């Protein structure tokens, strides 16, 4: 309980240092952060959820971190639940989507992600969502579309899993392309 709560700030500070981040990855503390996410969701506490996601997000930008995250039990459920529970909190939502996107690019995670239909469904739904309904909607949509693309790249199995949603994905990617073109 209290010992872990006390180390949250220290771990969050460590992930900002390129010298300390590898120590966080190797420490074995990441599963504890995942275990606490459902409590933050149940308590309807987005700032706490965001704090718990911070080390996971930082580690998801490293190969070693992704290798650890792939093996953390309950990570995908926690990310999907937090994303869905805090739809109006762009910080939590963006963090969850960025972690999922980074996992989609990791070869060791692709098959695991494809077995989790709720992850694929969440990414497809997010890619097709109306970007105007929440703050940072365009960034959320872009992260999700990028994640789906990463899953599909060089993966026949992924294409078979996502095939029922291909029209939705195509529309979302077309909309994003048009939005980017209109901004130029």
N, C-alpha and C positions, 0 to 999 in steps of 0.2 A: 503494500500500500504506500505509506508515506515515503519510504526510501526511493521508490520509483518516481513518485511525483516530484521529489526533490532533485532528481537527476535529469528531469525533462529539460530544464533550462540549460543545463551544462551540455547535454547532447545536442540541443538545438544550436548552441553557440559553436560547438565543435564542427558541425556540418558546414559551417561557413569558412572553415580553414582547409585549404587543400592538403595540409600536413596532418590534420586530425581526422578528416573524412574517412580515410582508409581504416583508422582505428575504430571508428563507429561501425563500419561495415563488418569488421572482424570481431567486434565485441559480443555479438549475440543479443544485443538489446532491441533490434528491429522488431522481432516477433512481439515483444511486450508493447511496443507502440501500436501494432496492429490489434492486439487484444483489447486495448483501451478505446479504440475508435467507436465500437458499438455503444459504450457507455456515454461518450460524448454525443452520439446521435440520439440515444434514448433520453438524455438530459436536455436535448434541443440546445446544444452549446456549440455553435459554429466556431467561435474563437478557439475553444479547446480542441475541436476536431482539426482545425487548421494547424495548430501547434503540433499535434500528433502526426499530421501528414508531412510536416516540414522535413524531418530527417529521411522519411521514405522517399520523398521527392528528390532530395539532394542525392541520395544513394542511387536513385534510378537513372541518374546521368552518368554512372560509371559502370563499366563491364562487371567489375567485382560486385558492385551493389546489386545489379540486376540478377547476377547469379545467386545471390543470397535471397533476394526478394521472391524469386521464382519458387523457392522452397518454403516460404513462410505460409504456414497453414492459415487459411481464413482471409488472406490478403484480398483476393478478388471479391469475395462476399462483402468485406468491409468497405472496399472502394466503391462497389456498386450501390451499397446501402447508403453510404455517406453522400454520394453524388445525387441519388434520388431523394434523400431526405432533406438536403439543403439546396434545392433547385434555385432558390432565390439568393443564395450566397455564392457569388461568383468566385471568391477565393477558394472555398472548399471544392467547388465544382471544377475549376481549372486545375487544381492540384490533383484531384482524382483522375481527371482525363489525361493530364500530362504523364502521370505514373503509368496509366494503362497504355498510352501511346508509346512510351519508352519500352514497356514490356513487349509490345507488339513488334518492335524492331529487334528484339533479342531472340536469336534462333532457338535458344533453349526454352523459351516461354511459349512460342507459337502453338505447339500442339496442345499444351495445357490450356491456353486461352480458348482455342477452338472447341475444346470439350465443355467449356463453360458457356452454354447458350445465353445465359443472362448477360454476360460480358459483351458478346457479339450483338445481342439485341439492344443493349444500352448504347453501344457505340453507333450502331445504325440509326437508332432513334435520335441520338444527339446530332449526328451528321445531317439529319433531315429536319431538325427542329427549326422553328421560326427564330432567327437570330435577334429579332427585335423584342422578344418577350422578357429577356433578362439582361442585366448589365453584363457586358463582356460576351454577349451571345455569339458574335462573330468569331471570337477567339475559341470559345467552346466548340462551336461547329467545326472550325478549322482543325482543332486538335483531334476531334473524333473522326473526321474524314481522313486525316493523315494516318490515324491508327488503323482504320479499315484498309487503307491502301497498303500499309506495312504488312498487315495480315495476308492480304491477297498476293503480294509480290512473291513470285516464284513458289506458289503453294497451290497445287491442284485441289488439295483437301479443303483449303480455305475457300476457294472459289465454289466448291460444292456446298459448303455450309452457308455461304452468304448468297448464293444464287437466288433464293426466294426474295431477297431484298435488293437485288441489283438495280431495279428501276428507281427505288428510293435513293440509293447511293448515287446513281448516275445523275438524277435531278439535283441532289445536294452538291455534287462536284461541279455541275454546270452552273448552278446558282453562284457558287463561290468564285468560279472563273469569271462570270459576268460581273460580280461585285468588285473583284480586283481590277478588272478592266475599266469599270466605270469610275474608280477612284483615281486612275492615272490621268 
